[in-house]
Every structure is written in C-alpha cells, then in structure tokens.
Amino acid sequence: MRPSFRLPPPVKLMFPVGSLLDIPTGEYLKGTHDQRVLLGGISMITGIVGPGNSFKTTLMRFMVLSAINRIFSRAQDELYYSSYDTEINANDHRNAKLTLIFDHLKDRDILQEGIWQITNKDIYTGNEYWAEIKKYLKSKRENKKARLYKTAFLDRDGVSPMTTLCPSFGDIDSLSQFVTADVEKTMETTELGESAGNTIFMRQGLAKARLLMEMPTVIAGGMHYELFTAHVGATITIPTGPGAPPPRKQLQLMPAGDVIKGVSNNFFYLLHNLWYILSARPFVNRDTKAPEYPYEPGDEIAGDNDLMCLTMKQLRGKNGSSGYVIEQMVSQREGVLPYLSEFHYVKTNGRFGLEGSDRNYALSLVPDVSLSRTSVRKKLRESPKLQRAVELTAELCQLGIFHPTLKDVLMTPAELKKALEDKGYDWEFLLTQTRSWHTLDDEEAPLYPFSTLDMCRAARGEYTPYWLGADNKTVKKQYAALKGIING
C-alpha cells in the first residue's frame, strides 16, 4: 500500500511586481477559468547583492511595496512588512517616499499605521529580531480562524481555486552586517587584536548558516516572504606559482574575482532568486549632460544625476532563467521607475512596439499619444492607460526572448491591437480596466484579469475572458457586481 502523505499546496506562490521582473522569473500556469496566470515576480527567499551605493535597498523595497500594493485592496487589515536595518542608516521619511509611486499606498502612511515597521540592530540583535519573526509566523500558522484568500491557481483537485493565507514580508538589510548577541558581547568585552576575539567571524558565520537553514520551513508555513541584501567585494588572492588555478567562484555566473561578503554557504543554495547589481551609473544624455529622461520637459539641468541606470544580472533563478541582464531606471528621489524601465527596455530592444522616428514616436498600442525622450517620463507618470500599454509592450517583448516555446501564440503589439479590435473587443476598456497580474481573491479584486498571454490567445480566437459576454464587450453581471466600483 502506498503511503498517504499530507501534501503542500500545488503552487508555491510568487507575487508579480512589474518593472521587467515577472516574465523572466516566471511561467504561465492554467488558472481556474482556463486563463493563463503568470507565476513570477517575488519569491519566498530573494537576495539582492552588489557593491556599495548600488541601490540594493531601493530595489528590494520596491519589490515588496509593489507586491503589497497589488494585494492591498483585499487584505490591507492583515498585511505586515518588517525591515531589519543592520547598517542603522534607514530614515522613515526616505522610506515613506518609496511608497508614493503606488496607487494604493501613496495616500496612506503605512509606516505610521504599523503595516510597515522598520527596526535596527541598535534595538534588537540579529537573533532577537529573528526570534520575534518566528513568534509572529508561529501565531499566524496556528490561527484557526485565519482568513483564507482564493487565488487564480487551481488546487490539487484541478477544479477548485487554491487558497492561501495573507502573505507577510520582511527584509534584512544587509545580511553582511547581521550580528547576533553572543558576537556583540564578544566585541564589547575584547579589544582589537585580542585572541579572545578571533572566533567572532566563525561564530557569526555559523549563526547566519543556521538562520538560512531554518528559514524555508519557518516562512513557508507562515506564508512569509523574506528578502536580503548583501555586499560584493573583490577577492584578494596570493599567487602560489605560475600555474596556480584561478579562485573558485561562489556562483558560476558571478564575475571572476567577485565575492559576496559575510554570508554563509547556505546563501548560495537556498535562495529562489538572486539578483546581482553589476553597476549603477547616472543616466544622462550625451549632448545635454542632463537626465536622458527628464522629470518634466524642459527640466533639464546639466549635472543632475537623479536618474540612474542599474544593470542587474540574475545569478540564480529556481523558477526561470539565470544569467540574463536587464536594466532598471531608478530615481534617487523617487525610487524605481517601473514604467520608464519598461519603456527603456523596448526602446533598446530594436524599438519593439514603437512607431515613428528616433526623436518622435508612439507606442503601437496607443498610437495617438506622441512621445519624445524629454516627455515620456511625465506622460507615463500621469497616464494609467499609457502605463498599461507600455507594460503590455514590454511583456510581449520579454515573452519572445525568455519563453521561445510560446512563439506560435505571441503577436507584435500592432498585430495584437488590430486582432482584438477586429473581434469586437473595446481597446480603451482593455487598457483602462484590465490587469496582467494575479492577486488575492483574484475574481473580486479591482480591474479584470487579462494576462498578456491570454490577450494573444484571445486575439487568435483560442480564449475568451471568463468575465466577458459573447460579444467580447459586455462584462457578465456576476463579475461586474463583484467589482463594485471599477478602479481605472
């Protein structure tokens, strides 16, 4: 007789975050209504490494805040995000600014409300902080009355929607400076150079190894997502002879000579996604020496280094590809700029989905909105319709690169728009009232789910959104009623 084991959920949930980070890290799965749902984005254990001043923290917190923003309307009373600042340099006013680009967060003070709590190692040692997180997750797991949210993914019976606890989030910034109480006591009671302090780094390495060893079990049961930053530096090697082999790399895709500082070996085995920020450089126009994409037309000041370009590489992707490089647009004042990043991506990938000249152009999905290098940042910031169009364009481009097995389904943006309009779809409605990503209580959440892949399937006549009537225009009454007031 076969053993009868209790089984985990069939899907390990990842939450989409946008800004080019979902398609490469994910895959499409069949959903509850034959829709294709992208499982990609933020995974349960994620690392971001790079040299100093490379916006690791900014990128990490964008990921979490974006995920929170997309589930906020359904679970704002349960959401929790904890940040542990081991470098003791976080300021609430700076972190509050990072929320301002998100529609559900910009008018809420989630720090003041306690949804997001930031503490540091001056208040808690590393082991004390981790003990508090474990206590919280234990209570979350054991809460028999905890609300379960429906997802867009199928349960094991192949019919019912898979359910989940509300996710919580945490970050440790940085793991390189994570210190436990025993090590802190040794540092306080010994002088520099004393032999009694020689075991500090060994003991600290053991503590980090245990932290990472415990983490998968602790966070999975509590539906928790933990992110880390860590510092990268150069390996110093002393040649032992003319034929000495090169130093062994920590990870195969790391540049030769680079090493991630102050982490245990478990860091390289247990992370689901590991991003390496190779460089962060001011992104200025060659002629004007002002930002390539200014905040507003005419707002061009030579020497203004607010706009930065991060070049980042996926070192380890358990659910997707590894080794690829993408660029992110980051404002030193505003944080990650997801829609500008997507626009820059298609512009630099053969001008995919763009029409017009190299100075004046438009997205094929919104051909009546003229764009230029100096106006695109402002127009993207102010137009949800344009944001949806550039997101679709970037995802179509990425699907062609990272998911070549879908090539027979995919279309160019211009082909997609025409084919859907020919089948009676209201293009204005699709750009303003649909979303490409899944969330909690997916059917009831604001906007109608219509993934990029499903748009291509619908354009080919292979799929009709479950919430639409036979005319491809009228929303079925039961789904219109679930939405209440539709948010554009």
N, C-alpha and C positions, 0 to 999 in steps of 0.2 A: 504494500500500500504506500502511495506517495505521501510524504509529509504535508501537513496543511499549515503553511506559514502565514502569518499576518503580513500583508504586503503594503508597501508605501504607496502614496499617490502615483499614478502612472506618469505624471509630468512634473518635473522639477521646475517650478515657475521661475521665469525670468520676467522682469518688467521693462518694457520699452521706454527709452529715454530720449530718442531722437538724436539730432546732430551727428548723423552718419554712423552711430554706434550700434544700431539694431540689426541691419541686414547682414553685416559681416560676421556678427557673433551668433546668429540665429538660423532657424529653419522654419518653414511653414508646416503646420500640422492641421489635419482635418478637425473642424470645430463642431459644435453642437447642431448646426443647421447646414452642414456640408460647406460652410465657409472655410477659407484658409486663414489660419491665425498664426501670426509671426511670434515664435518663441525666441526672443532675443533681447539684448539690452543689458540690464544689470543682473548679475548672477549673485548667488548667495555669498561667495567669498571672492572678492575682487581686489587686486593690487594695482597701484599706480606708482611707478618708480621713475627716477630721473635725477639730474643734477640739481643743485640749489637754484632757487629762483626760476623754476621752470613751470610754475602754475599747477603743480600736482594737486594741492589742496583745492584750488579753484575748480579744476576739472572733476575731482572726486565729489565735491559738494554739489556741483551742477548735476551729476548723475543721480544723486539721491533726491535732490529737490525736484528734479524733473519727474522722477517716479512718483514722489509724493503728490505732486501737482495733478498727475493723471488719475490718481485714485482718491483725491481729496473730497470730491463731491459725494462719494458713497461712504467714506469712513473717517471723516475729519475728527469725530469724537474718540476714535481709537488709535489714531496714528501717533507714532512716537519715533523720535530720531535723537540719538545720543552721540555726541562728539567728545572724544578724549584727546585733549591737546597736550602732547608730551613735550612740546617745544615752548609752551607757555607764551605764545605770541598771538593768540586769537582775540579779536575785538568784536563785541556784539554788533557795533554799528557797521563794521565792514561786512560781517556775515549777513546782516539784515539786507544789505544792498543786493546780495546774490539772489534774493527771492523776488526782486522787482520785475524780472522778465517773465514771471509765471502768472497766468491769468487768475488762478485760484488763490495765490499766495500774496500777490502784490498789495492787496488791501487788508491783509491780516498780519499781525505781529506774532508770528509763530514762536519766536523766542520768548516773548513776554507771556504768551499763553501756555508755555511749557510743552508745546508739541515738539520743539527742538530745544534740547538742553546741551550746553557746552560747558564742560568742566576741564580741569587740567591736573597735572601731577603734583602741583603745589597743594591741591586739595585731597587727592587720592593717589596713592601709589598704584602701580600697574595692577598688582594682584587685588587690591581693594576695588578698583574700578571693575575688573573682570568678575569679581565675586558679586557685585551689585547687578551686573548684566545677567549673570547666571540666575540670580534670585528672581529677577523680573521675568526671564524666559521660563523658569520653572512654574511660576504662578500663571503665566499665560498658557502653558501647556495643560495645566491641571484645572483650568477654569471650565467646569462642566457646562456653564451657561454661556460660554463664549459664542458670539455670533459667527456663523459660517457664511461666507460670501460665495455666490455662484461665479464660476469662471466661464470663459468661452471654450474651454477644452473639455473633451469627453472623459468621463470616468471609465473605470475598467469594464463596465457592462456595455460600453460602446453606444449608450443611449443617453444616459443622464449627464448633466454638467458636473464636472469635477468641482468640489468646494474647497475653500481654504480659510484659514484664519486671516485676520487683517495682518499684513506684513509690518514689521518694525525694522528700523535701520540703525546702524551705528558705524562710526569710523574711528580709527586710531591714527593720529597724525603727529608724529610718524612712529612706525614700529622700530625704526633705527634708534630712537631715543626712549623706548619703553623701558621703565626701570621698576623692579619690584622692591618690596620693603626691606628684604634681607640685604640686597645690594646697596640700597640707600643707607642703611645703618652702617655697613662696612665703610662706605665712603665718608660718613660723618665721623667715624671713630679711628680712621687711619689717615696718615699724612701721605702726600705724594711720594712715591718711591719706597714706601714701607712694604716689606714682603707680605704682610698680612692682607694687603690689598691685591695681591697678584691673581687671586681667583675670581675677581669681580666679573671679568668678561666671560669666563667659563660658566659661572653661576647664572649670569644673565642670559647666556645662550640657552641653557637648559630650561629656564623659565619660559622663554619665547617658544622653544620647541614644544613644551607642554601646552602652552596657550593654543598653538596652532593644531596640536594633536586633539585637544578637547573640542575645538570649535565646530567641526562638521556635525557631530552628534548634538551638541548643545543648541546650535542655531536652527538645525533642520526641524526639530520638534516644535520650536517656538516660532517658526515662520519668520526668521530674522535674517537680515542681510548685513554683512559686515564688510567694510572696506578699509584698506590700509594704504598709507603712503610709505615710501622708504627711499633713502638716498643712494645715489650711484656715484661711485668714485673710480679712480684708476687703480689697477693692481700694480704694486711695486714688486718687480722680480729681480733677483740677482742671478745673472748667468752663471751656470756651473760648468760651462765648457762650450766649445764651438758648435757642438751638435746637440745642445740641450733642447728638448721639445718645448713648444710654446705652453704657457699656462692653460690648464683646463678651464673651459667656460662653465659658469654656473648653469646657464641655459644655452642650448645650441644656437639660438637666434640672437643672442647678445653680441654686440660688437666686441672684437678681441681686445682684451686689456681692461674691460669694464667689469666692475663688481658691485653687487648690491650690498650695502653696508648694514651690519648689525641685525641680520635676520638669520633664523636657523634654516637648516636644510628643508624642513617641512614647508617653508615658504614656497619652495620650488615644486613641491609635489601636490599640495592641497588646494591651491588657488584655481578657480574656474576660469578666470580671465586675468591676464597680467599685461598691463599697458606700460610701455617704456617711452617716456617723453625724450626724444633724441635731442631736440633743440627748441628754444623759444626765442624768436627774433622779432624786432619791430618790423611791422609790415607797412612799409612806406613806398610811395610812388617814386619811381626812379627820377622823374623830372622835377616834381614839386617838393620832394622830401617830406611831404605831409602824408597822413594815413592813406593807403591805397583806396580804402572805402571810408570816406569821412563820415562823421556822425550826421551831419547835415550838408546839403550842397552849399558851397561857399565857406564852410567851416574847415578850411584847410590852412594849417599853420605848420610851416617847416620846423622840424624838430619835435613835433608832437608824436610821442611814442606810445600813445594809449592803445592803439591797435597792434596786437601781437599775433604771430602765426606759430602755433605749436605743431611740430612734426612728431608724430607718435606711431609707435610700432606695437603690434600685438605679438607678445612673446609666447603667450600660451593661451589657447582657446579651446576649452573642452567641448563646446557645443558648435564651434565653427572653425574657420580657417585660422592659421597662425602665420606670422612672417610678413603680413602686408603693412603698408604705411599709409596713413591718412593725415590730413592737416585740419586743425581746428582754428577758427578765428576767435580770439579772446580779447575783450576789452579790459584794461587794467581797472577801469571804473565800474563796469557792469558785469564782468564775468564772461562766461562762454556765450557766444552769439550763435545759436544753433542754425537759424535760417540763413545767416550770412555764410556760415560754414558750408551749408548745403549748396548755396548759390556758387560760392568759390569752387566747390568740388566739380559741379557740372561745367562751369566755365573753363576749368583747366583740364577737363576730360573731353577734349575735342568739341567744346561748346555744345555738349549734349543737351538737346531740348531748347536751344536758344535760336532765335531768328534775328536777322538784321546784320549790321556791320559790327566791327570790333569796338566801336565807340557808342553806338546807339542800337539797342537790342531789346528783345522781349522774350518772355517765356512762351513757348508754343502753346502751353495750356492757358495762358492769359495774354493773347496777342495784342489786346487793345491797351495794355499798360506798358508804356515805354520806360525803359530803364537806361541808366548810364552808370559808369563807375562811381560817379560822385553822388548819385541819387538813390542807388539801390539799397543802401543800408537804412535810410529813412523810410523808404516805401515798404520795405519788408517789416520794419518795426511797427508800422501803423496799419498794416492790412492783413487781417487773418486769412482772407481769400488768397492773397499772394503767398503767404506762409504755407498754406496747404498746397498750392501749386508747386512751389519750389521743393517741398518735401516729397511730393509725388515724383517730380522730375529726378531728384537725387536718388530716390529708392529704385526707380526704373533703371537708372544708370548703374547703381550698385548691384542690382539683381543680375544684370547682364555680365558683370565682372565676377561676382562671388558665387553665383548659382547658375552656372552654364547649363545645367540639366533642364532649366526652365526656358531655354531659348525658344522653343517652339510655341510657347504661350505668350511671351513678352512682346510688347509693341513699343515703338517710339512714342514720345508724348503726343506728337501731332496725329499719329495714327489712332492712338487711344481716344483722344478727344473726339475725332470725327466718327469713329465706330460707335461710341456710346451715344453721341447725339443722333446718329442715323437710326439707332434702336429706340429712340424716344426718351432717353434719359435727359433730365434737366441739368445741364452742366453747371449752372450757377448754384443750384441746390447741392450738387456733389461737392463743390469746392467750399461751401459755407456750412453745410450741415452734416458732413461725414468725417470720420477719422480712420486712420490706418491701423491704429494700435488697440490692443485689448486692455481691459481693466477689470476691477471688481464689479460684480453684478453687471456684466457687460451689456445685457439687453436693456437694463434700466438706466444706465449711465448716460450723461449728456452726449449728444451727437450720435449718429448712426454708424455702426461699424461697417467699414468697406475697405478692406486692405488693398494694397497696391496690386498684389497678385490677383485678388478677386475682381478688381476693375478690368484687368486684362482678360480674365475668364468670362466676365460679363460681356465685354466688347466682342468676344468670339462666340457668344451665344451659349456658353458652357455653364453659366451660373446666373441666377437671379437673386439678388439680396433677399433674405427671408422676410425682411420688414417692408418690402415693396410689393405693390399690386402688379397685376399682369400688364398694365400699361407702362411699367417702368418709371412711373412718375408719382403715383399716389401712395403715400405711406399707409399701410394697413392700420385699421383703427386701434387694434390692441397694442401695437407698438407705438403709435402716436400718443396713446393715453399713458403709456409707461414713462414717456419722456417729460410730460408736463410742458413746461416752457422750454423750447429748444434754444440752447446757447449757441450763438454763432461764433 
